[in-house]
Amino acid sequence: MEKKILIGIAVFLAAVVSIELASSAAEFAVTSFACSPSEVVVNDVFSCTARIKNNGDASGSVSIATLYPDSNNWLESSNYPQSSGTSVSPGESTEVTFSGLRATKSGDNGFSKIMLDSVTDTFVADNNVKVNTINVVVSVGNSASSAIMGSTFTSSAEVTAGGSIDVTLTITINSGGCSIGSQSSQKTISDMQDGNKQSRTWTITQGTSGSCKYTISAAATGDGEVASKTDSTSSTITCTDCPTSSGSSSGGGSGGGGGGGGASTITSEELTKSIMQEAGIGESIKFKFGGTEHKISITNLTETTATVDVESEKQTLIFIVGEEKQIDFERDGKNEISLRLKSINIITKKASFVVTPLYVLGEEGVPSGGSGEEPGGEGEGKGIFGFSPKGVSKILRILLIVIIILIIALGTYLGLLHYKDRKPNFQRSFHRVK
C-alpha cells in the first residue's frame, strides 16, 4: 500500500514538472528605439538601434530582427533585416543595430514595425518615432535681365524646404561692381516645414565695370540643430552701357582714381571712330583730332545733368542725360565732333560720354569722309563749298544729265528748222515728176 502511494506521488510530481517546463518560454519585445544621427540629410546613410527585452520565463534569442519604414517609403529599401542570435536570460535585454539605412525622401519620416522573427512589434509606430530628413533648394528670379549703369533691379530668392528647417540666405557679389547698398547681405527664414516655399528679395544697383554677377546661397539647419544642408545659385544681369575695355584704358602718366583730379585719357593718336569714356568731376576725357589734343573736362554733375568745359577754344556746355551736341573746336563754323551724355551713375558719381568724329582728316589735312556712329549721315565730312564728297558727286551727275537733255533738245529743234527750209523744194520736185 505504501509502495503504491509513493508511486502515485512520483507520477504527480513528474506531471507538475512537465507542465511547468512546457509553460516556460522566452518572450521578446522592443523597449526603446533611436537613430544616429537623430536628423539626417536626404540621401545620407544612417543607422538605428532597437533595445529588445526578454519578458519570458526562459532564456532565448531573436534570430532575425527586420525594420520597416512607414507608408511614405522614404528609405532606399523596403525593409532592413538584421541577424542577432544572442541568448538573452529572462528579464534581460539585448540590442540590435540596423545599419546602412539611406533616406531618399525629405520630411518628418517614421517606421511601421519591427519583426522579431515571426512576431510583429509596433513599438516604433506606437511611440511615433520620427527622423527629420532635411533638404533645401534655392532659385533666383530677377525683375530684369539687363540694366544700365546706376539703375536698380530686384532679385528674389525662393527657398523650397525639405523637412523641418531654418534657413539663412546670403547674397555675395562676384563681379561687375553692383551693390546692395545698406541692405543686409543675409536674410533668415524660420520654422519652414516640408514642401513649404518662401521668398526673400534684395534691391541691387547695377555697377559700372561690366555685367553684375552674384551668388545666393541657402544654408539650412534642421529644427533639432543636428543636420545641415547648403544649396546655392548664381545669376548675371547684363550691363547695357558699361564702358568697353578699349574705352576705359588709361594713358601713360595720366592720374586716376578717387573721383577727382585725375585725367581719363583715350590713347589713340587720332579720333577716328566713336568711343565711350566715363569720367567724374575734376576728370577729363582727352583725345587728338587733326593732330591737335583736345579735352572735355567735367565740372559738375547732378542726377540728370552734366556740365563740361570743351577745349581748345574753351566753351562750357550743359547736357541732359541722352542729349547730343555737335562741337566746333575752333569756333570757325565747322563742327568736328558730336558729344552725347549717355548716362550718369549716381553711385560712383561718374558720367558716361560718347565722342564721335563728324569726319576724318586725310593725309593732306582735308576731310576724307565721315566715321561717326551713323556713317553716311549728318556726321560726314564737309567738302567743296561745304558739301560732302558724296554731295559733290551727286550734283555733278545732275548737271551732266541736264546738259545731255539740253543737247538733245537743241538737236531736235535744229532738225525741225532744217526740215521746214527744205519742204517747198521737195513739193516742186514732186509736181515735176508727176
Disulfide bonds with the S-S distance in Angstrom:
Cys35-Cys48 1.88
Cys178-Cys212 1.98
Cys239-Cys242 1.97
